[in-house]
Amino acid sequence: MDYLGKDIFSIHESLVNGDITAEELTRQTIENAKKNDEDINAFVVFDEENAIKQAQEIDKAGIDPDNVLSGIPVAMKDNMLTKGVLTSAGSKMLSNFKPIIDGTAVAKMKEAGTINIGKTNMDEFAMGGSTETSFHGKTKNPWNLDKVPGGSSGGAAAAVAAGDVLVSLGSDTGGSIRQPASFNGIVGMKPTYGRVSRWGLIAFASSLDQIGPLTRTVKDNAVVLNAIAGKDEHDMTSSNKEVPDFTANIDNGVKGMKIALPKEYLGEGVDKDVQDAILAAADKYRELGATVEEVSLPNSKYGVAAYYIIAPSEASSNLQRFDGIRYGYRAQDAKNLEELYVKSRSQGFGDEVKRRIMVGTYSLSAGFFDAYFKKAAEVRTLIIDDFKKVFQDYDVILTPTAPTPAYSLKDEKDPITMYMNDILTIPVNMAGLPGMSVPAGFSDGLPIGMQLIGKPFDESTLYQAAYAFEQNTDFHKQDPKMGGAQ
């Protein structure tokens, strides 16, 4: 059982008609995912026993014909709390941590009738863009096993692309849903900050993190966001704005829609094939009746520099709780309390996490706060203002998701080059806006993603624009050779 060429609606129909039971579907899904994982390493752990038990209960109660998510197997990124199931955030620091609760997004997916088959691999504490910093080893791209799947939600994206599951939940701090969605040729949505509760998400940078769905199709993505969005009393930053049905106007087309094409996002450093794919997408939108015009977002170029002060600063604060005492990894050779702190953190955290903690602590220190953190916060405001100006006249912004297709696992990568790969996605997080990646082309057999950016809490318009493009192209119908499509 692989999900290549399928969607939630077709599987739901099979479940309702009795062509397959939820238990049979779950068993076959896990069997296929385990087989694929020998090559891809998308999963950290499978929760087979609980998944089958849950499927049996759903079969006993009967598939709800009005709930398309009933009985659908899914996967969760390894930084989301799952009761009784390893939640390590890809780190040695939490390699023995089994939470006693489900996070809100996980709980909502369960309430919606989905079945979590396991936890997907990720960059350690979501710090990375290639899923190479994980304590559990590197994840590979199903389109080409020599390429990265992107990150930090690389395992979540690879699991969907390979046909392991139809849905996985990821988290996005600076592009960690959209960039792997682009590299894997699938759909990834980072909702507006506050649209989905962060309670139960192991924090990286609290003012930037957001949970969102990765799926094979745009409509599937909208269905999942319907299930996980909404106010949560556990998360004071979650919005009490009403959650619309994101599928309601999805097929209304783009006729009369105004789409902005920022010139800064198609400049130096963006691969020629990527540029061509985005310009072709712009032409497709014009053909479908939208107006597409060039605009300027001049302060976006400062996004990476500001982000890599703000995000590490918040991380240095969030990660101080991992001290080797209350839970997680504890060094065995410490002779006193101070040594316990130092050795536990030195041995428990990987190099990239240590690097960001040090940068963040430095930026927040008494002598440098004004020069770095405060200045970065001011730049963030300028980026927000840029977007506000454009959205006075336009409905959606169209950009590439990433400057290049997936790059090689074997390449030597310096941290600064890696950070610059997020240049097109970071401004969206800095402004708290919704952004999604949709398949828009190929380069040497590797997928290219286009990014659609929307007004705050206007995910519905993004889905409408993305669906119109998807229905008039066939990029989403292409499958990697993994997962049974040889």
Beta strands, then each sheet from edge to edge (+ up, - down):
strand 1: 43-46
strand 2: 73-77
strand 3: 115-120
strand 4: 167-172
strand 5: 187-190
strand 6: 210-215
strand 7: 258-262
strand 8: 291-295
strand 9: 396-400
strand 10: 435-443
strand 11: 446-454
sheet 1: 1+ 3- 2- 4- 6+ 5- 10+ 11- 9+ 7+ 8+
end
